[in-house]
Each structure stands twice: as C-alpha cells, then as structure tokens.
C-alpha cells in the first residue's frame, strides 16, 4: 500500500485537482472501499493527509521524494 501511495503522490504533481481527486477515489475503491463506508472515508483522509504532507515538505524544501532528490542534486 505504501508503494501505491508513493506512486500516487509522485504523479500528483502532474495532475489537476480534479484528476487527483479521481485518482484518490479510484485508489480507495481498488481496496474494495465504497463511498460512504468507514474504510473509504479513512482511505480518503489518509490520502488527503499524505498530499498535504508532501506539499508542506516541498514548500519548506524538506522533500525526501523526487523533488527533494532533484534539489539536492543541484546543490
């Protein structure tokens, strides 16, 4: 699951908000969760938290992901 979330977050930078929301919906549904279920709500909340953490990390230059690797390579 962590790999799927990492991949989703990596690709999120290339997506519009609508595309990200659709991708998040598809990701949660792929786990068998249905909109309105507690599992679906928890999944969406986790993805929202992960997206927010990535944005904050990128904003402050502390990204351990692709953006951070590119920034460190330039230094």
PyMOL Python script that loads the backbone (N, CA, C, O; Angstrom):
from pymol import cmd

cmd.read_pdbstr("""\
ATOM      1  N   UNK A   1       0.827  -1.192   0.000  1.00  0.00           N
ATOM      2  CA  UNK A   1       0.000   0.000   0.000  1.00  0.00           C
ATOM      3  C   UNK A   1       0.871   1.255   0.000  1.00  0.00           C
ATOM      4  O   UNK A   1       0.553   2.238  -0.669  1.00  0.00           O
ATOM      5  N   UNK A   2       1.974   1.215   0.757  1.00  0.00           N
ATOM      6  CA  UNK A   2       2.854   2.377   0.800  1.00  0.00           C
ATOM      7  C   UNK A   2       3.418   2.679  -0.585  1.00  0.00           C
ATOM      8  O   UNK A   2       3.576   3.842  -0.958  1.00  0.00           O
ATOM      9  N   UNK A   3       3.718   1.637  -1.337  1.00  0.00           N
ATOM     10  CA  UNK A   3       4.244   1.837  -2.687  1.00  0.00           C
ATOM     11  C   UNK A   3       3.208   2.517  -3.566  1.00  0.00           C
ATOM     12  O   UNK A   3       3.541   3.414  -4.341  1.00  0.00           O
ATOM     13  N   UNK A   4       1.958   2.096  -3.451  1.00  0.00           N
ATOM     14  CA  UNK A   4       0.885   2.697  -4.247  1.00  0.00           C
ATOM     15  C   UNK A   4       0.686   4.157  -3.866  1.00  0.00           C
ATOM     16  O   UNK A   4       0.475   5.004  -4.734  1.00  0.00           O
ATOM     17  N   UNK A   5       0.751   4.452  -2.586  1.00  0.00           N
ATOM     18  CA  UNK A   5       0.593   5.831  -2.125  1.00  0.00           C
ATOM     19  C   UNK A   5       1.768   6.674  -2.614  1.00  0.00           C
ATOM     20  O   UNK A   5       1.578   7.805  -3.061  1.00  0.00           O
ATOM     21  N   UNK A   6       2.987   6.124  -2.530  1.00  0.00           N
ATOM     22  CA  UNK A   6       4.152   6.863  -3.017  1.00  0.00           C
ATOM     23  C   UNK A   6       4.007   7.176  -4.498  1.00  0.00           C
ATOM     24  O   UNK A   6       4.265   8.298  -4.932  1.00  0.00           O
ATOM     25  N   UNK A   7       3.593   6.174  -5.271  1.00  0.00           N
ATOM     26  CA  UNK A   7       3.413   6.391  -6.711  1.00  0.00           C
ATOM     27  C   UNK A   7       2.335   7.437  -6.968  1.00  0.00           C
ATOM     28  O   UNK A   7       2.502   8.302  -7.828  1.00  0.00           O
ATOM     29  N   UNK A   8       1.248   7.365  -6.239  1.00  0.00           N
ATOM     30  CA  UNK A   8       0.173   8.350  -6.412  1.00  0.00           C
ATOM     31  C   UNK A   8       0.661   9.758  -6.078  1.00  0.00           C
ATOM     32  O   UNK A   8       0.326  10.720  -6.769  1.00  0.00           O
ATOM     33  N   UNK A   9       1.444   9.869  -5.025  1.00  0.00           N
ATOM     34  CA  UNK A   9       1.963  11.180  -4.637  1.00  0.00           C
ATOM     35  C   UNK A   9       2.991  11.694  -5.632  1.00  0.00           C
ATOM     36  O   UNK A   9       3.058  12.891  -5.910  1.00  0.00           O
ATOM     37  N   UNK A  10       3.791  10.778  -6.166  1.00  0.00           N
ATOM     38  CA  UNK A  10       4.778  11.178  -7.158  1.00  0.00           C
ATOM     39  C   UNK A  10       4.098  11.741  -8.395  1.00  0.00           C
ATOM     40  O   UNK A  10       4.548  12.739  -8.959  1.00  0.00           O
ATOM     41  N   UNK A  11       3.029  11.108  -8.811  1.00  0.00           N
ATOM     42  CA  UNK A  11       2.312  11.549 -10.002  1.00  0.00           C
ATOM     43  C   UNK A  11       1.390  12.727  -9.725  1.00  0.00           C
ATOM     44  O   UNK A  11       0.951  13.404 -10.655  1.00  0.00           O
ATOM     45  N   UNK A  12       1.099  12.975  -8.470  1.00  0.00           N
ATOM     46  CA  UNK A  12       0.152  14.035  -8.123  1.00  0.00           C
ATOM     47  C   UNK A  12       0.619  15.413  -8.580  1.00  0.00           C
ATOM     48  O   UNK A  12      -0.210  16.280  -8.857  1.00  0.00           O
ATOM     49  N   UNK A  13       1.905  15.625  -8.661  1.00  0.00           N
ATOM     50  CA  UNK A  13       2.416  16.912  -9.094  1.00  0.00           C
ATOM     51  C   UNK A  13       2.087  17.228 -10.542  1.00  0.00           C
ATOM     52  O   UNK A  13       2.163  18.386 -10.953  1.00  0.00           O
ATOM     53  N   UNK A  14       1.726  16.226 -11.314  1.00  0.00           N
ATOM     54  CA  UNK A  14       1.421  16.391 -12.738  1.00  0.00           C
ATOM     55  C   UNK A  14      -0.081  16.399 -12.986  1.00  0.00           C
ATOM     56  O   UNK A  14      -0.507  16.364 -14.140  1.00  0.00           O
ATOM     57  N   UNK A  15      -0.874  16.442 -11.961  1.00  0.00           N
ATOM     58  CA  UNK A  15      -2.318  16.317 -12.094  1.00  0.00           C
ATOM     59  C   UNK A  15      -3.027  17.606 -11.717  1.00  0.00           C
ATOM     60  O   UNK A  15      -2.542  18.403 -10.913  1.00  0.00           O
ATOM     61  N   UNK A  16      -4.201  17.783 -12.330  1.00  0.00           N
ATOM     62  CA  UNK A  16      -5.089  18.851 -11.888  1.00  0.00           C
ATOM     63  C   UNK A  16      -5.768  18.375 -10.605  1.00  0.00           C
ATOM     64  O   UNK A  16      -5.687  17.197 -10.257  1.00  0.00           O
ATOM     65  N   UNK A  17      -6.418  19.266  -9.923  1.00  0.00           N
ATOM     66  CA  UNK A  17      -7.134  18.887  -8.699  1.00  0.00           C
ATOM     67  C   UNK A  17      -8.177  17.822  -8.992  1.00  0.00           C
ATOM     68  O   UNK A  17      -8.319  16.858  -8.239  1.00  0.00           O
ATOM     69  N   UNK A  18      -8.912  17.998 -10.095  1.00  0.00           N
ATOM     70  CA  UNK A  18      -9.954  17.037 -10.448  1.00  0.00           C
ATOM     71  C   UNK A  18      -9.358  15.661 -10.734  1.00  0.00           C
ATOM     72  O   UNK A  18      -9.928  14.642 -10.344  1.00  0.00           O
ATOM     73  N   UNK A  19      -8.214  15.632 -11.413  1.00  0.00           N
ATOM     74  CA  UNK A  19      -7.561  14.358 -11.707  1.00  0.00           C
ATOM     75  C   UNK A  19      -7.068  13.687 -10.429  1.00  0.00           C
ATOM     76  O   UNK A  19      -7.167  12.469 -10.279  1.00  0.00           O
ATOM     77  N   UNK A  20      -6.533  14.499  -9.502  1.00  0.00           N
ATOM     78  CA  UNK A  20      -6.056  13.939  -8.234  1.00  0.00           C
ATOM     79  C   UNK A  20      -7.204  13.350  -7.436  1.00  0.00           C
ATOM     80  O   UNK A  20      -7.083  12.264  -6.867  1.00  0.00           O
ATOM     81  N   UNK A  21      -8.318  14.068  -7.395  1.00  0.00           N
ATOM     82  CA  UNK A  21      -9.481  13.565  -6.658  1.00  0.00           C
ATOM     83  C   UNK A  21     -10.000  12.273  -7.277  1.00  0.00           C
ATOM     84  O   UNK A  21     -10.376  11.345  -6.561  1.00  0.00           O
ATOM     85  N   UNK A  22     -10.021  12.212  -8.600  1.00  0.00           N
ATOM     86  CA  UNK A  22     -10.470  10.993  -9.284  1.00  0.00           C
ATOM     87  C   UNK A  22      -9.496   9.838  -9.021  1.00  0.00           C
ATOM     88  O   UNK A  22      -9.917   8.698  -8.823  1.00  0.00           O
ATOM     89  N   UNK A  23      -8.193  10.142  -9.020  1.00  0.00           N
ATOM     90  CA  UNK A  23      -7.189   9.113  -8.744  1.00  0.00           C
ATOM     91  C   UNK A  23      -7.320   8.609  -7.306  1.00  0.00           C
ATOM     92  O   UNK A  23      -7.209   7.410  -7.050  1.00  0.00           O
ATOM     93  N   UNK A  24      -7.556   9.525  -6.375  1.00  0.00           N
ATOM     94  CA  UNK A  24      -7.741   9.129  -4.976  1.00  0.00           C
ATOM     95  C   UNK A  24      -8.966   8.244  -4.833  1.00  0.00           C
ATOM     96  O   UNK A  24      -8.933   7.239  -4.124  1.00  0.00           O
ATOM     97  N   UNK A  25     -10.050   8.618  -5.507  1.00  0.00           N
ATOM     98  CA  UNK A  25     -11.275   7.815  -5.468  1.00  0.00           C
ATOM     99  C   UNK A  25     -10.999   6.412  -6.004  1.00  0.00           C
ATOM    100  O   UNK A  25     -11.394   5.415  -5.399  1.00  0.00           O
ATOM    101  N   UNK A  26     -10.314   6.349  -7.150  1.00  0.00           N
ATOM    102  CA  UNK A  26     -10.005   5.053  -7.757  1.00  0.00           C
ATOM    103  C   UNK A  26      -9.109   4.217  -6.850  1.00  0.00           C
ATOM    104  O   UNK A  26      -9.285   3.004  -6.736  1.00  0.00           O
ATOM    105  N   UNK A  27      -8.138   4.880  -6.200  1.00  0.00           N
ATOM    106  CA  UNK A  27      -7.233   4.163  -5.306  1.00  0.00           C
ATOM    107  C   UNK A  27      -8.009   3.534  -4.153  1.00  0.00           C
ATOM    108  O   UNK A  27      -7.818   2.358  -3.843  1.00  0.00           O
ATOM    109  N   UNK A  28      -8.873   4.303  -3.526  1.00  0.00           N
ATOM    110  CA  UNK A  28      -9.635   3.780  -2.396  1.00  0.00           C
ATOM    111  C   UNK A  28     -10.601   2.688  -2.836  1.00  0.00           C
ATOM    112  O   UNK A  28     -10.779   1.695  -2.131  1.00  0.00           O
ATOM    113  N   UNK A  29     -11.218   2.863  -3.983  1.00  0.00           N
ATOM    114  CA  UNK A  29     -12.120   1.829  -4.497  1.00  0.00           C
ATOM    115  C   UNK A  29     -11.359   0.549  -4.832  1.00  0.00           C
ATOM    116  O   UNK A  29     -11.905  -0.548  -4.714  1.00  0.00           O
ATOM    117  N   UNK A  30     -10.086   0.688  -5.256  1.00  0.00           N
ATOM    118  CA  UNK A  30      -9.294  -0.501  -5.594  1.00  0.00           C
ATOM    119  C   UNK A  30      -9.051  -1.383  -4.374  1.00  0.00           C
ATOM    120  O   UNK A  30      -8.763  -2.572  -4.510  1.00  0.00           O
ATOM    121  N   UNK A  31      -9.168  -0.798  -3.182  1.00  0.00           N
ATOM    122  CA  UNK A  31      -9.037  -1.565  -1.939  1.00  0.00           C
ATOM    123  C   UNK A  31     -10.353  -2.212  -1.535  1.00  0.00           C
ATOM    124  O   UNK A  31     -10.426  -2.912  -0.525  1.00  0.00           O
ATOM    125  N   UNK A  32     -11.388  -1.974  -2.326  1.00  0.00           N
ATOM    126  CA  UNK A  32     -12.694  -2.543  -2.025  1.00  0.00           C
ATOM    127  C   UNK A  32     -13.588  -1.629  -1.213  1.00  0.00           C
ATOM    128  O   UNK A  32     -14.696  -2.015  -0.841  1.00  0.00           O
ATOM    129  N   UNK A  33     -13.122  -0.425  -0.932  1.00  0.00           N
ATOM    130  CA  UNK A  33     -13.919   0.525  -0.157  1.00  0.00           C
ATOM    131  C   UNK A  33     -14.929   1.214  -1.077  1.00  0.00           C
ATOM    132  O   UNK A  33     -14.651   1.475  -2.248  1.00  0.00           O
ATOM    133  N   UNK A  34     -16.088   1.497  -0.526  1.00  0.00           N
ATOM    134  CA  UNK A  34     -17.140   2.166  -1.284  1.00  0.00           C
ATOM    135  C   UNK A  34     -17.443   3.515  -0.638  1.00  0.00           C
ATOM    136  O   UNK A  34     -17.421   3.641   0.586  1.00  0.00           O
ATOM    137  N   UNK A  35     -17.730   4.534  -1.474  1.00  0.00           N
ATOM    138  CA  UNK A  35     -18.051   5.847  -0.908  1.00  0.00           C
ATOM    139  C   UNK A  35     -19.109   5.739   0.192  1.00  0.00           C
ATOM    140  O   UNK A  35     -20.139   5.084   0.028  1.00  0.00           O
ATOM    141  N   UNK A  36     -18.829   6.389   1.295  1.00  0.00           N
ATOM    142  CA  UNK A  36     -19.734   6.366   2.442  1.00  0.00           C
ATOM    143  C   UNK A  36     -19.322   5.360   3.499  1.00  0.00           C
ATOM    144  O   UNK A  36     -19.683   5.505   4.667  1.00  0.00           O
ATOM    145  N   UNK A  37     -18.558   4.327   3.099  1.00  0.00           N
ATOM    146  CA  UNK A  37     -18.071   3.344   4.070  1.00  0.00           C
ATOM    147  C   UNK A  37     -16.990   3.979   4.938  1.00  0.00           C
ATOM    148  O   UNK A  37     -16.301   4.904   4.509  1.00  0.00           O
ATOM    149  N   UNK A  38     -16.850   3.479   6.153  1.00  0.00           N
ATOM    150  CA  UNK A  38     -15.803   3.979   7.041  1.00  0.00           C
ATOM    151  C   UNK A  38     -14.426   3.761   6.425  1.00  0.00           C
ATOM    152  O   UNK A  38     -13.554   4.620   6.554  1.00  0.00           O
ATOM    153  N   UNK A  39     -14.215   2.625   5.757  1.00  0.00           N
ATOM    154  CA  UNK A  39     -12.920   2.333   5.145  1.00  0.00           C
ATOM    155  C   UNK A  39     -12.616   3.339   4.031  1.00  0.00           C
ATOM    156  O   UNK A  39     -11.472   3.767   3.876  1.00  0.00           O
ATOM    157  N   UNK A  40     -13.624   3.711   3.267  1.00  0.00           N
ATOM    158  CA  UNK A  40     -13.443   4.679   2.183  1.00  0.00           C
ATOM    159  C   UNK A  40     -13.103   6.052   2.758  1.00  0.00           C
ATOM    160  O   UNK A  40     -12.200   6.731   2.270  1.00  0.00           O
ATOM    161  N   UNK A  41     -13.822   6.450   3.782  1.00  0.00           N
ATOM    162  CA  UNK A  41     -13.573   7.747   4.418  1.00  0.00           C
ATOM    163  C   UNK A  41     -12.162   7.786   4.991  1.00  0.00           C
ATOM    164  O   UNK A  41     -11.444   8.771   4.821  1.00  0.00           O
ATOM    165  N   UNK A  42     -11.765   6.708   5.671  1.00  0.00           N
ATOM    166  CA  UNK A  42     -10.416   6.653   6.246  1.00  0.00           C
ATOM    167  C   UNK A  42      -9.357   6.694   5.146  1.00  0.00           C
ATOM    168  O   UNK A  42      -8.332   7.358   5.297  1.00  0.00           O
ATOM    169  N   UNK A  43      -9.595   5.996   4.054  1.00  0.00           N
ATOM    170  CA  UNK A  43      -8.661   5.988   2.934  1.00  0.00           C
ATOM    171  C   UNK A  43      -8.496   7.381   2.354  1.00  0.00           C
ATOM    172  O   UNK A  43      -7.375   7.836   2.129  1.00  0.00           O
ATOM    173  N   UNK A  44      -9.605   8.055   2.112  1.00  0.00           N
ATOM    174  CA  UNK A  44      -9.542   9.404   1.543  1.00  0.00           C
ATOM    175  C   UNK A  44      -8.854  10.371   2.503  1.00  0.00           C
ATOM    176  O   UNK A  44      -8.082  11.231   2.076  1.00  0.00           O
ATOM    177  N   UNK A  45      -9.130  10.232   3.784  1.00  0.00           N
ATOM    178  CA  UNK A  45      -8.475  11.097   4.772  1.00  0.00           C
ATOM    179  C   UNK A  45      -6.966  10.854   4.787  1.00  0.00           C
ATOM    180  O   UNK A  45      -6.185  11.802   4.872  1.00  0.00           O
ATOM    181  N   UNK A  46      -6.552   9.585   4.704  1.00  0.00           N
ATOM    182  CA  UNK A  46      -5.123   9.270   4.672  1.00  0.00           C
ATOM    183  C   UNK A  46      -4.464   9.865   3.434  1.00  0.00           C
ATOM    184  O   UNK A  46      -3.373  10.429   3.524  1.00  0.00           O
ATOM    185  N   UNK A  47      -5.111   9.745   2.291  1.00  0.00           N
ATOM    186  CA  UNK A  47      -4.553  10.309   1.068  1.00  0.00           C
ATOM    187  C   UNK A  47      -4.487  11.829   1.153  1.00  0.00           C
ATOM    188  O   UNK A  47      -3.503  12.428   0.718  1.00  0.00           O
ATOM    189  N   UNK A  48      -5.519  12.461   1.709  1.00  0.00           N
ATOM    190  CA  UNK A  48      -5.505  13.918   1.885  1.00  0.00           C
ATOM    191  C   UNK A  48      -4.348  14.347   2.783  1.00  0.00           C
ATOM    192  O   UNK A  48      -3.655  15.323   2.496  1.00  0.00           O
ATOM    193  N   UNK A  49      -4.149  13.613   3.863  1.00  0.00           N
ATOM    194  CA  UNK A  49      -3.056  13.913   4.784  1.00  0.00           C
ATOM    195  C   UNK A  49      -1.710  13.753   4.084  1.00  0.00           C
ATOM    196  O   UNK A  49      -0.816  14.584   4.242  1.00  0.00           O
ATOM    197  N   UNK A  50      -1.574  12.681   3.313  1.00  0.00           N
ATOM    198  CA  UNK A  50      -0.329  12.456   2.595  1.00  0.00           C
ATOM    199  C   UNK A  50      -0.067  13.567   1.580  1.00  0.00           C
ATOM    200  O   UNK A  50       1.062  14.043   1.464  1.00  0.00           O
ATOM    201  N   UNK A  51      -1.091  13.980   0.850  1.00  0.00           N
ATOM    202  CA  UNK A  51      -0.930  15.068  -0.115  1.00  0.00           C
ATOM    203  C   UNK A  51      -0.503  16.357   0.594  1.00  0.00           C
ATOM    204  O   UNK A  51       0.380  17.076   0.123  1.00  0.00           O
ATOM    205  N   UNK A  52      -1.136  16.632   1.719  1.00  0.00           N
ATOM    206  CA  UNK A  52      -0.799  17.844   2.474  1.00  0.00           C
ATOM    207  C   UNK A  52       0.638  17.780   2.997  1.00  0.00           C
ATOM    208  O   UNK A  52       1.352  18.783   2.980  1.00  0.00           O
ATOM    209  N   UNK A  53       1.057  16.606   3.459  1.00  0.00           N
ATOM    210  CA  UNK A  53       2.430  16.458   3.959  1.00  0.00           C
ATOM    211  C   UNK A  53       3.454  16.661   2.848  1.00  0.00           C
ATOM    212  O   UNK A  53       4.490  17.291   3.063  1.00  0.00           O
ATOM    213  N   UNK A  54       3.171  16.134   1.671  1.00  0.00           N
ATOM    214  CA  UNK A  54       4.080  16.303   0.537  1.00  0.00           C
ATOM    215  C   UNK A  54       4.162  17.776   0.152  1.00  0.00           C
ATOM    216  O   UNK A  54       5.250  18.298  -0.090  1.00  0.00           O
ATOM    217  N   UNK A  55       3.013  18.447   0.094  1.00  0.00           N
ATOM    218  CA  UNK A  55       3.015  19.877  -0.245  1.00  0.00           C
ATOM    219  C   UNK A  55       3.813  20.679   0.774  1.00  0.00           C
ATOM    220  O   UNK A  55       4.613  21.536   0.400  1.00  0.00           O
ATOM    221  N   UNK A  56       3.605  20.410   2.046  1.00  0.00           N
ATOM    222  CA  UNK A  56       4.325  21.132   3.094  1.00  0.00           C
ATOM    223  C   UNK A  56       5.812  20.849   3.010  1.00  0.00           C
ATOM    224  O   UNK A  56       6.630  21.755   3.165  1.00  0.00           O
ATOM    225  N   UNK A  57       6.159  19.616   2.771  1.00  0.00           N
ATOM    226  CA  UNK A  57       7.559  19.239   2.667  1.00  0.00           C
ATOM    227  C   UNK A  57       8.226  19.924   1.485  1.00  0.00           C
ATOM    228  O   UNK A  57       9.351  20.412   1.597  1.00  0.00           O
ATOM    229  N   UNK A  58       7.538  19.960   0.360  1.00  0.00           N
ATOM    230  CA  UNK A  58       8.082  20.628  -0.821  1.00  0.00           C
ATOM    231  C   UNK A  58       8.191  22.130  -0.593  1.00  0.00           C
ATOM    232  O   UNK A  58       9.154  22.760  -1.030  1.00  0.00           O
ATOM    233  N   UNK A  59       7.214  22.698   0.083  1.00  0.00           N
ATOM    234  CA  UNK A  59       7.207  24.137   0.353  1.00  0.00           C
ATOM    235  C   UNK A  59       8.420  24.541   1.183  1.00  0.00           C
ATOM    236  O   UNK A  59       9.003  25.605   0.974  1.00  0.00           O
ATOM    237  N   UNK A  60       8.792  23.681   2.123  1.00  0.00           N
ATOM    238  CA  UNK A  60       9.903  24.005   3.010  1.00  0.00           C
ATOM    239  C   UNK A  60      11.210  23.350   2.577  1.00  0.00           C
ATOM    240  O   UNK A  60      12.205  23.407   3.299  1.00  0.00           O
ATOM    241  N   UNK A  61      11.209  22.724   1.391  1.00  0.00           N
ATOM    242  CA  UNK A  61      12.433  22.147   0.855  1.00  0.00           C
ATOM    243  C   UNK A  61      12.936  20.926   1.570  1.00  0.00           C
ATOM    244  O   UNK A  61      14.121  20.603   1.487  1.00  0.00           O
ATOM    245  N   UNK A  62      12.065  20.240   2.271  1.00  0.00           N
ATOM    246  CA  UNK A  62      12.472  19.058   3.029  1.00  0.00           C
ATOM    247  C   UNK A  62      11.980  17.776   2.402  1.00  0.00           C
ATOM    248  O   UNK A  62      11.847  16.764   3.090  1.00  0.00           O
ATOM    249  N   UNK A  63      11.709  17.794   1.124  1.00  0.00           N
ATOM    250  CA  UNK A  63      11.138  16.627   0.477  1.00  0.00           C
ATOM    251  C   UNK A  63      12.154  15.501   0.382  1.00  0.00           C
ATOM    252  O   UNK A  63      13.282  15.693  -0.072  1.00  0.00           O
ATOM    253  N   UNK A  64      11.740  14.353   0.808  1.00  0.00           N
ATOM    254  CA  UNK A  64      12.570  13.167   0.640  1.00  0.00           C
ATOM    255  C   UNK A  64      12.265  12.480  -0.670  1.00  0.00           C
ATOM    256  O   UNK A  64      12.903  11.485  -1.011  1.00  0.00           O
ATOM    257  N   UNK A  65      11.306  12.992  -1.406  1.00  0.00           N
ATOM    258  CA  UNK A  65      10.894  12.380  -2.656  1.00  0.00           C
ATOM    259  C   UNK A  65      11.667  12.902  -3.839  1.00  0.00           C
ATOM    260  O   UNK A  65      12.792  13.384  -3.699  1.00  0.00           O
ATOM    261  N   UNK A  66      11.078  12.809  -4.975  1.00  0.00           N
ATOM    262  CA  UNK A  66      11.714  13.183  -6.229  1.00  0.00           C
ATOM    263  C   UNK A  66      12.131  14.649  -6.230  1.00  0.00           C
ATOM    264  O   UNK A  66      13.240  14.975  -6.653  1.00  0.00           O
ATOM    265  N   UNK A  67      11.265  15.529  -5.767  1.00  0.00           N
ATOM    266  CA  UNK A  67      11.593  16.957  -5.752  1.00  0.00           C
ATOM    267  C   UNK A  67      12.810  17.201  -4.879  1.00  0.00           C
ATOM    268  O   UNK A  67      13.714  17.940  -5.269  1.00  0.00           O
ATOM    269  N   UNK A  68      12.843  16.599  -3.721  1.00  0.00           N
ATOM    270  CA  UNK A  68      13.990  16.768  -2.828  1.00  0.00           C
ATOM    271  C   UNK A  68      15.273  16.219  -3.433  1.00  0.00           C
ATOM    272  O   UNK A  68      16.335  16.824  -3.285  1.00  0.00           O
ATOM    273  N   UNK A  69      15.187  15.083  -4.112  1.00  0.00           N
ATOM    274  CA  UNK A  69      16.365  14.494  -4.746  1.00  0.00           C
ATOM    275  C   UNK A  69      16.896  15.404  -5.843  1.00  0.00           C
ATOM    276  O   UNK A  69      18.108  15.562  -5.985  1.00  0.00           O
ATOM    277  N   UNK A  70      16.010  15.997  -6.611  1.00  0.00           N
ATOM    278  CA  UNK A  70      16.421  16.912  -7.678  1.00  0.00           C
ATOM    279  C   UNK A  70      17.064  18.150  -7.065  1.00  0.00           C
ATOM    280  O   UNK A  70      18.099  18.613  -7.545  1.00  0.00           O
ATOM    281  N   UNK A  71      16.462  18.688  -6.012  1.00  0.00           N
ATOM    282  CA  UNK A  71      17.026  19.879  -5.367  1.00  0.00           C
ATOM    283  C   UNK A  71      18.399  19.573  -4.784  1.00  0.00           C
ATOM    284  O   UNK A  71      19.311  20.392  -4.902  1.00  0.00           O
ATOM    285  N   UNK A  72      18.566  18.406  -4.155  1.00  0.00           N
ATOM    286  CA  UNK A  72      19.860  18.057  -3.578  1.00  0.00           C
ATOM    287  C   UNK A  72      20.903  17.843  -4.660  1.00  0.00           C
ATOM    288  O   UNK A  72      22.072  18.170  -4.457  1.00  0.00           O
ATOM    289  N   UNK A  73      20.510  17.302  -5.802  1.00  0.00           N
ATOM    290  CA  UNK A  73      21.432  17.067  -6.902  1.00  0.00           C
ATOM    291  C   UNK A  73      21.951  18.382  -7.486  1.00  0.00           C
ATOM    292  O   UNK A  73      23.077  18.445  -7.978  1.00  0.00           O
ATOM    293  N   UNK A  74      21.129  19.429  -7.430  1.00  0.00           N
ATOM    294  CA  UNK A  74      21.523  20.728  -7.961  1.00  0.00           C
ATOM    295  C   UNK A  74      22.508  21.443  -7.052  1.00  0.00           C
ATOM    296  O   UNK A  74      23.247  22.319  -7.503  1.00  0.00           O
ATOM    297  N   UNK A  75      22.525  21.080  -5.785  1.00  0.00           N
ATOM    298  CA  UNK A  75      23.376  21.773  -4.794  1.00  0.00           C
ATOM    299  C   UNK A  75      24.804  21.329  -4.878  1.00  0.00           C
ATOM    300  O   UNK A  75      25.646  21.811  -4.119  1.00  0.00           O
TER     301      UNK A  75
END
""", "prot")
cmd.dss("prot")
cmd.show_as("cartoon", "prot")
cmd.util.cbc("prot")
cmd.orient("prot")
